[in-house]
């Protein structure tokens, strides 16, 4: 993947009432920026219900919602800082719930890149200083700088 993060795909203080609301609000960023087709948001919501993407990492809980490539025009990652934690089911253990603080919503065209991106986010978010940098970002600009530095 050439570039994963884009300025127009950075969102702060997303005030979501639940996981679906968070996905729909963040998905709008992708849609408005032309990264995805109008089928993308509903497809992500449906997929999340069957294959949840919440992850409890050492310092932070995140969610990485995504869907199949046919809904994507151009690859990217939408990074959203939630106004308050939102409950997502845990990836691989749906009965376990996590309180996600951030969403890394993926628009992926190549399945290999999806795995690569997932591994990259998991590895950087194992580092307390990375989590601290994302939590401390108090503007979309600072969030984008952290995204560029740690994710690319």
N, C-alpha and C positions, 0 to 999 in steps of 0.2 A: 504494500500500500504506500503510495507516494506520500500524500498528506492526509492525516486523519482529522485534524482539528481545523475549524474555520471560524473566524470571528462571528459570522452571522448565526452560528450554531451554539452560541454560549448563552445560557440563561441563568439568572440569579433570582432568588426569592420566589421560586415557583410555589404558589400556595395551592396545594392539591389536597382534596378531601380523602382520596384513596389512591391505590395503585393505578387503576384505570384512568382516573382523572389526570394523574401525573403523566401517564403515557400519552394521553390525548393532547394535553397542553404542550408537552415537549415535542411531540410529533408534528404539531403545527409549525414549529420552527423549520423542520425539514421540508414540509410541504410548501410553506411560504417562500423558502429559498430555492425551490425547484429541485431539491435532491431526490425527492420521492414522488411516486404516483399517488393519485387520490385514494387508492386502495390500501396504502401503506398503514395508516393509523389503525383501521379496523383489523387488519391482518396481524399487527403487533399485539393488539388487545386479545385477539383470539389465541395467538400462540402463547402469550404469557399465562393464560388460564390453564393451558395443558402442560407447557414446559416453562415453569417459573424461572426467573433469573436473579433473584435476590442472593446476595453473598454477604456473609458476616466475615469480615477480615479482622485482623488483630486490632486495629485502631478505629475502624469505621465500617458501617454497613452500606453497601451500594446495590444498585440493580442495573442490569445490562440488557434491557429489552431490545428485541430485534425480530426480524421475520425473513421470509424467503426473498431471494434476489429479484424475482420478477416484479416486485413492488418498488424497486430502486432504480432511479435514473443515474445517480452519481454517488459514489461511496463517500462516507464521512461519519463522524461521531458527534452527536449532540450532547454536550456536557451541561447538566443542569444541577444547580445547587438548590435544594428544596428549602422552603421557608421553615418547615418543621418536618421531622421524620415521618415517613409514610410506610405502612406495613406492606411488605412483599413476601411471597412464599420463597423459601430457599431453593436454589438450584440443586436438583438432585435429591432434595429432602423436602417435598412440598408441605409436609405436616409441620415443619419448623418455620416459624415466622421471623423475619428480620425487619428492623426499623431503619430503612434506607434514608441516608442523608443526601445522597447524590445519585443521579441517573447518568449512565453512559449509554445513551441510546444509539444503536448502530444501524447504519444503512450500508449493507455489504452486498457486493456483487459477486465476489469470489469467496467460496467457503473456506479456503485456506487462509485468507486474510482475516476472516472472522476468528479463527482459532488463534492466529498470531496476535490480533488485537486484544482478545480476551486474556491471553497470557501476559501481554505487556501491561495491561491495566492491573491485573492481579499482582504482578511482580512489583510495579512501582508503588501500589497501595499497601504493600507489606512494610514499607519504609515509613516510620513515624514522621520524618521531616516532610515527606510528600503529602501525607494526610494533613499535616499542620499547614502547609502552603495552600492547599485547596480550601481548608476551613477558614484561613485568614483572608482569603480573597474577598475584599469588600466592594468590588466593582466588577462589572463584566470584563473590563479590560484586564484586571489582575487575574481573574479566573482564566481568561484566554492565555495570558502569559504563562501561568502555571501549566495549562494544558499543552502549550507549545513546547515548553521545557521538558516535561516528563512523558508526554505521549507522542508528540510530533505532528 
